[in-house]
């Protein structure tokens, strides 16, 4: 998991793909919430990002988001798993 900390410290874009309700109940500071079901319409918000770390509650939705983003042409995407794991690395 050290590698994940390095990726984040190098300025990765932190993308939380949980629902707005889940995000409001608790989230990683500096993360952006784009729910998985809105990702296709909001791809323009991710253009130009060097590295994207996607996460959700457990890692399942973020794995789907990672696959979708890779198919859309983003080549530096990492599944960060659960948001609490990412939060623990930052706080």
Residue pairs with C-beta under 8 A, 6 or more apart in sequence:
1 85
1 89
4 53
4 78
4 80
4 85
4 86
4 89
5 89
7 51
7 53
7 78
8 14
8 53
8 86
8 89
8 90
10 51
11 50
11 51
12 50
12 51
12 52
12 53
12 78
13 32
13 46
13 49
13 50
13 51
13 52
13 53
14 28
14 30
14 31
14 32
14 53
14 55
14 80
14 86
15 31
15 32
15 34
15 46
15 52
15 53
15 54
15 55
15 65
16 23
16 27
16 28
16 31
16 32
16 33
16 34
16 54
16 55
16 56
16 83
17 33
17 34
17 35
17 36
17 39
17 54
17 55
17 56
17 61
17 62
17 65
18 33
18 35
18 36
18 56
18 57
18 61
18 83
19 35
20 33
20 35
22 57
23 33
26 83
27 33
27 83
27 87
28 55
28 83
28 86
28 87
28 90
29 90
29 91
30 90
31 55
31 83
31 86
32 45
34 42
34 45
34 46
36 56
36 61
36 64
36 65
39 65
39 68
39 69
40 68
43 72
46 52
46 69
46 74
49 74
50 76
51 76
51 77
51 78
52 69
52 74
52 76
52 77
52 78
53 77
53 78
53 80
53 86
54 62
54 65
54 66
54 69
54 77
54 78
54 79
54 80
55 62
55 79
55 80
55 81
55 82
55 83
55 85
55 86
56 62
56 65
56 82
56 83
57 82
57 83
58 81
58 82
59 79
59 80
59 81
59 82
62 79
62 80
62 81
63 79
65 79
66 77
66 78
66 79
69 77
70 77
80 86
